[in-house]
Amino acid sequence: MSAREMLRFNDERFRSLAAGLGPDEWAHPSLCHEWSNHQVLAHLVVGYRAGAGLTMREILRRGGSFDRANAAMACALAEARSPVELLDEFAQLVYRPRGIGRIFPPQLLLGDHITHELDILFALDRAPQIPEEAAVAVLNTQVALPNPFVPAFRNSRGLRLRAIDVGWAHGEQGPLVEGRAAELVSVLGNRPRMLPALRGDGVELLASRVSPRRIRRAG
């Protein structure tokens, strides 16, 4: 399966799962700093529909900050559209993206989308059901390619990482961090919530690198 096909399959899986969430769950704070689950969903839609021109204008309006522009677009869309409406649009955009998501590398976008899915599910204390192939693809990309929005590449440096549920491993020396794949994806993406689920002599070092206020939200 190509990276683009895997991204589309994962987005369809996420849409189906998200359709079962209720109003209180959408209003719940996510693991993405200062965003509700509803706003995280809106952010995913913005990434597939906001063009470069609109994004640049919003950046200029926000003093040159991509993060503030990105947050403003997502929050405005969440204010205007219900989760049901956003999921309907997301389902269409998965196959016909118009925005940054059309040109952003699909392997990086897959990591961004799964990280945000985990922001929603872990915040609700729900166990994620990420397919093994997708989880391994995200972890392989995270530790190999710098991503301006998900700092996993930086956070993983010098560590031995082990995903105990999918048989994935990275690194041959350095302190060890091990846990389930979804927990590693979330923590490497700068979400400290699942740090207590990890174990190994490298957890303390990883914890020192992780800060929720460093999270950048991709489009």
C-alpha positions as CSV (number, residue, x, y, z in Angstrom):
1,M,0.0,0.0,0.0
2,S,1.4,3.4,-1.0
3,A,1.7,6.2,1.6
4,R,-1.2,8.1,-0.2
5,E,-3.4,5.0,-0.1
6,M,-2.6,4.4,3.5
7,L,-3.4,8.0,4.4
8,R,-6.8,7.7,2.7
9,F,-7.6,4.3,4.3
10,N,-6.7,5.8,7.7
11,D,-8.7,8.9,7.2
12,E,-11.8,6.8,6.3
13,R,-11.2,4.6,9.4
14,F,-10.9,7.7,11.6
15,R,-14.1,9.3,10.1
16,S,-16.0,6.1,10.9
17,L,-14.7,6.0,14.4
18,A,-15.3,9.7,15.0
19,A,-18.9,9.5,13.8
20,G,-19.7,7.6,17.0
21,L,-18.6,10.4,19.4
22,G,-21.2,12.4,21.2
23,P,-21.5,16.1,21.9
24,D,-19.9,16.0,25.3
25,E,-16.9,14.1,23.8
26,W,-16.5,16.6,21.0
27,A,-16.5,19.4,23.6
28,H,-13.9,17.7,25.8
29,P,-10.4,19.2,25.9
30,S,-8.0,17.2,23.6
31,L,-4.3,16.5,24.2
32,C,-3.5,19.2,21.6
33,H,-2.7,22.2,23.7
34,E,-5.8,24.5,24.3
35,W,-8.0,22.8,21.7
36,S,-11.2,20.8,22.2
37,N,-11.7,17.6,20.3
38,H,-14.1,19.6,18.0
39,Q,-11.4,22.1,17.2
40,V,-8.9,19.2,16.4
41,L,-11.4,17.9,13.9
42,A,-11.8,21.3,12.4
43,H,-8.1,21.6,12.1
44,L,-8.0,18.4,10.0
45,V,-10.6,19.8,7.7
46,V,-8.7,23.1,7.4
47,G,-5.6,21.1,6.4
48,Y,-7.4,19.6,3.5
49,R,-9.3,22.7,2.3
50,A,-7.2,25.9,3.1
51,G,-5.1,27.0,0.2
52,A,-1.7,28.6,0.4
53,G,-3.1,32.1,-0.4
54,L,-5.6,32.0,2.4
55,T,-3.1,30.6,4.8
56,M,-0.5,33.3,4.0
57,R,-3.1,36.0,4.5
58,E,-4.0,34.6,7.9
59,I,-0.3,34.4,8.8
60,L,0.2,38.0,8.0
61,R,-2.9,39.0,10.0
62,R,-1.4,37.1,13.0
63,G,2.0,38.8,13.0
64,G,3.8,36.2,10.9
65,S,3.0,33.3,13.2
66,F,1.9,30.1,11.4
67,D,0.8,28.6,14.7
68,R,-1.5,31.5,15.6
69,A,-2.9,31.5,12.0
70,N,-3.5,27.8,12.0
71,A,-5.2,28.0,15.4
72,A,-7.4,30.9,14.3
73,M,-8.6,29.1,11.2
74,A,-9.4,25.9,13.1
75,C,-11.2,27.7,15.9
76,A,-13.3,29.8,13.5
77,L,-14.3,26.7,11.5
78,A,-15.3,24.8,14.6
79,E,-17.4,27.8,15.7
80,A,-19.2,27.8,12.4
81,R,-19.6,24.0,11.7
82,S,-20.8,21.2,13.9
83,P,-18.8,17.9,14.2
84,V,-21.3,16.2,11.9
85,E,-20.9,18.8,9.2
86,L,-17.1,18.7,9.6
87,L,-17.0,14.9,9.3
88,D,-19.2,15.1,6.1
89,E,-16.8,17.6,4.6
90,F,-13.7,15.6,5.7
91,A,-15.1,12.5,4.0
92,Q,-15.3,14.4,0.7
93,L,-11.9,16.1,1.1
94,V,-10.1,12.8,1.8
95,Y,-10.3,12.0,-1.9
96,R,-10.4,15.5,-3.3
97,P,-8.1,17.7,-1.1
98,R,-7.9,21.3,-2.1
99,G,-5.5,22.8,0.5
100,I,-2.1,22.2,2.0
101,G,-2.9,18.5,2.4
102,R,-2.9,18.1,-1.4
103,I,0.9,18.9,-1.5
104,F,2.1,18.0,1.9
105,P,4.0,14.6,1.9
106,P,1.4,11.9,2.6
107,Q,3.8,10.0,5.0
108,L,4.1,13.1,7.2
109,L,0.4,13.9,6.9
110,L,-0.4,10.3,8.1
111,G,1.6,10.9,11.2
112,D,-0.1,14.2,11.8
113,H,-3.6,12.7,11.4
114,I,-2.8,9.7,13.6
115,T,-1.3,12.0,16.3
116,H,-4.4,14.1,16.3
117,E,-6.6,11.0,16.5
118,L,-4.7,10.0,19.6
119,D,-5.1,13.5,20.9
120,I,-8.9,12.9,20.9
121,L,-9.0,9.3,22.0
122,F,-6.4,9.5,24.8
123,A,-8.2,12.6,26.1
124,L,-11.4,10.5,26.3
125,D,-9.5,7.5,27.9
126,R,-10.4,5.5,24.9
127,A,-8.1,2.7,23.6
128,P,-7.0,3.4,20.0
129,Q,-7.2,0.8,17.3
130,I,-4.5,2.0,14.9
131,P,-3.8,-0.7,12.3
132,E,-0.3,-2.1,12.8
133,E,0.8,-1.2,9.3
134,A,-0.1,2.5,9.8
135,A,1.5,2.6,13.3
136,V,4.8,1.2,12.0
137,A,4.7,3.5,9.1
138,V,4.2,6.5,11.3
139,L,7.0,5.5,13.7
140,N,9.4,4.8,10.9
141,T,8.7,8.3,9.4
142,Q,8.8,10.0,12.8
143,V,12.3,8.9,13.7
144,A,13.8,9.3,10.2
145,L,12.3,12.6,8.8
146,P,12.2,16.0,10.5
147,N,8.6,17.4,10.5
148,P,8.0,21.1,11.2
149,F,4.8,20.2,13.0
150,V,5.5,17.0,14.9
151,P,8.8,17.2,16.8
152,A,9.2,13.4,17.1
153,F,12.5,13.4,15.1
154,R,14.1,15.6,17.7
155,N,12.5,13.9,20.7
156,S,13.7,10.5,19.6
157,R,17.4,11.3,19.1
158,G,19.8,9.1,21.0
159,L,17.1,6.8,22.4
160,R,16.4,3.1,21.8
161,L,12.7,2.8,21.1
162,R,10.6,-0.4,21.3
163,A,6.9,-0.8,20.4
164,I,6.0,-3.9,22.3
165,D,2.7,-4.5,20.6
166,V,3.8,-4.3,16.9
167,G,7.4,-5.6,17.1
168,W,8.9,-2.3,16.0
169,A,12.3,-1.2,17.2
170,H,14.6,1.8,16.5
171,G,18.2,2.5,17.6
172,E,20.9,0.1,18.8
173,Q,22.4,2.1,21.7
174,G,21.3,4.7,24.2
175,P,18.7,4.6,27.0
176,L,15.6,2.5,26.3
177,V,12.0,3.7,26.0
178,E,9.3,1.1,25.3
179,G,5.5,0.9,25.2
180,R,2.7,0.4,22.8
181,A,3.0,2.0,19.4
182,A,0.2,4.5,19.9
183,E,1.7,5.7,23.2
184,L,5.1,6.2,21.5
185,V,3.6,8.1,18.6
186,S,1.7,10.4,21.0
187,V,4.6,11.1,23.4
188,L,7.2,11.5,20.6
189,G,4.7,14.1,19.2
190,N,5.1,16.2,22.4
191,R,2.1,14.9,24.3
192,P,3.2,14.1,27.8
193,R,-0.2,12.5,28.9
194,M,1.0,8.9,28.0
195,L,4.4,9.2,29.6
196,P,3.3,7.1,32.6
197,A,2.5,4.2,30.2
198,L,6.1,4.0,29.0
199,R,8.9,2.3,30.7
200,G,12.7,2.0,30.5
201,D,15.7,4.0,31.6
202,G,15.2,6.5,28.8
203,V,11.8,7.7,29.9
204,E,13.2,10.4,32.1
205,L,15.2,11.8,29.2
206,L,12.3,11.7,26.9
207,A,10.1,13.4,29.5
208,S,12.6,16.3,29.7
209,R,12.2,16.9,26.0
210,V,8.4,16.8,25.9
211,S,6.4,20.0,26.4
212,P,2.7,20.5,25.4
213,R,3.4,24.2,24.7
214,R,5.9,23.2,21.9
215,I,3.1,21.5,19.9
216,R,2.7,22.9,16.4
217,R,-0.4,22.0,14.5
218,A,0.0,21.0,10.9
219,G,-2.4,22.0,8.2
